[in-house]
Amino acid sequence: MKNVPDSPLGKMYKEHIQCILDKNIDALLDQYTDDALLISSFMKTPIIYKGREQLKEHMQGILGIDGLETEIIFWAETQDPPTLMITEQITMQTKDGEARMRFADSWVLRDGKIAIHFAGMVQHPDGSLA
């Protein structure tokens, strides 16, 4: 993980990525509220996940990730309300080989947990832009 600030949300982000590296879906889900909403553009068509069971379905994808490396390109956070907006350069190994992408993630927190997560793909592994 490169360029992660030393802040409360920076710490939470590091824990988030470590859960992905460890393939620990339950610990990752514990970062979310029970009624969390995740909007994903990873498949080039928006998919909305709501609640723990649907988020768990979405997170099964982390089981196929190896060698994840993240570099923060842009970081902005607020404290009241607690929010995070980032763009990341991502490199990982998949069953099809190395994949390079750009993500744009935004979190809105409630009671210290992620209540809303915009999980955006900015550049797909095939190089196309979202």
C-alpha positions in Angstrom: 0.0 0.0 0.0 1.5 3.3 -1.1 0.6 6.9 -0.2 -2.0 6.0 2.5 -2.1 8.9 5.0 -1.7 8.4 8.8 -5.3 9.3 9.8 -8.3 7.4 11.2 -9.6 6.7 7.7 -6.1 5.8 6.5 -6.0 3.2 9.2 -9.4 1.9 8.3 -8.3 1.7 4.6 -5.2 -0.2 5.5 -7.3 -2.7 7.5 -9.7 -2.9 4.6 -6.9 -3.8 2.1 -5.3 -6.2 4.6 -8.7 -8.1 4.9 -8.6 -8.4 1.1 -5.0 -9.7 1.2 -5.9 -12.2 3.9 -9.1 -13.2 2.0 -11.0 -12.6 5.3 -14.5 -11.8 4.1 -16.0 -11.9 7.5 -13.6 -9.2 8.9 -14.2 -7.2 5.8 -17.9 -7.3 6.3 -17.4 -6.2 9.9 -16.3 -2.9 8.5 -19.8 -2.3 7.0 -23.1 -1.5 8.7 -25.7 -4.3 8.6 -27.8 -2.3 6.1 -24.8 -1.1 4.0 -25.3 -0.1 0.4 -22.5 -0.9 -2.2 -22.7 0.4 -5.7 -20.2 -1.3 -8.0 -19.2 -0.5 -11.5 -16.7 -3.4 -11.8 -18.7 -5.2 -14.4 -19.2 -2.1 -16.6 -22.9 -2.1 -15.6 -23.9 -0.8 -12.2 -24.7 -3.5 -9.7 -26.2 -2.5 -6.3 -25.7 -4.7 -3.2 -27.6 -4.0 0.0 -27.1 -5.6 3.3 -24.6 -8.1 4.7 -25.7 -11.1 2.6 -25.6 -9.3 -0.7 -22.2 -7.6 0.2 -20.9 -11.1 1.0 -21.9 -12.2 -2.5 -20.0 -9.3 -4.0 -16.9 -10.0 -1.9 -16.5 -13.6 -3.1 -14.5 -12.0 -5.9 -11.6 -11.3 -3.5 -11.0 -15.1 -3.2 -9.5 -15.0 -6.8 -7.1 -12.1 -6.1 -3.4 -12.6 -5.4 -0.5 -10.2 -5.2 -2.7 -7.1 -4.7 -0.8 -3.9 -4.7 -2.5 -0.5 -4.2 -1.2 3.0 -4.8 -3.3 6.0 -3.7 -3.3 8.6 -6.5 -5.9 10.9 -4.8 -7.1 11.0 -1.2 -9.7 13.2 0.4 -11.5 12.7 3.7 -13.9 14.6 6.0 -14.6 14.2 9.6 -18.2 15.5 10.0 -19.7 13.5 8.4 -16.9 10.9 8.1 -16.4 10.3 4.3 -13.6 9.1 2.1 -12.9 9.7 -1.6 -9.9 8.1 -3.3 -8.5 6.9 -6.6 -6.2 4.0 -6.6 -3.8 2.4 -9.1 -4.3 -1.4 -8.6 -2.2 -4.3 -9.7 -3.1 -7.9 -8.9 -2.7 -11.4 -10.1 -5.8 -13.2 -11.3 -6.4 -16.7 -12.9 -5.9 -14.9 -16.3 -2.6 -13.2 -15.3 -1.6 -9.7 -14.1 -4.4 -7.1 -14.1 -3.9 -3.4 -13.9 -6.8 -1.1 -13.1 -7.8 2.2 -11.6 -10.4 2.4 -8.9 -12.4 5.3 -7.5 -13.8 4.4 -4.1 -15.9 6.6 -1.9 -17.2 5.7 1.6 -19.8 7.3 3.8 -19.5 6.1 7.4 -22.1 5.8 10.1 -21.0 5.0 13.7 -17.5 4.1 12.5 -18.6 1.7 9.8 -19.1 2.0 6.0 -22.8 2.7 5.3 -22.4 3.6 1.6 -19.6 2.4 -0.6 -19.3 3.6 -4.2 -16.9 1.0 -5.7 -16.0 2.5 -9.0 -13.8 1.2 -11.8 -12.2 4.0 -13.6 -10.0 1.9 -15.9 -10.8 -1.7 -16.6 -8.1 -4.4 -17.0 -8.6 -4.3 -20.8 -7.6 -0.6 -20.7 -11.0 0.7 -21.5 -12.3 3.6 -19.4 -15.5 3.6 -17.4 
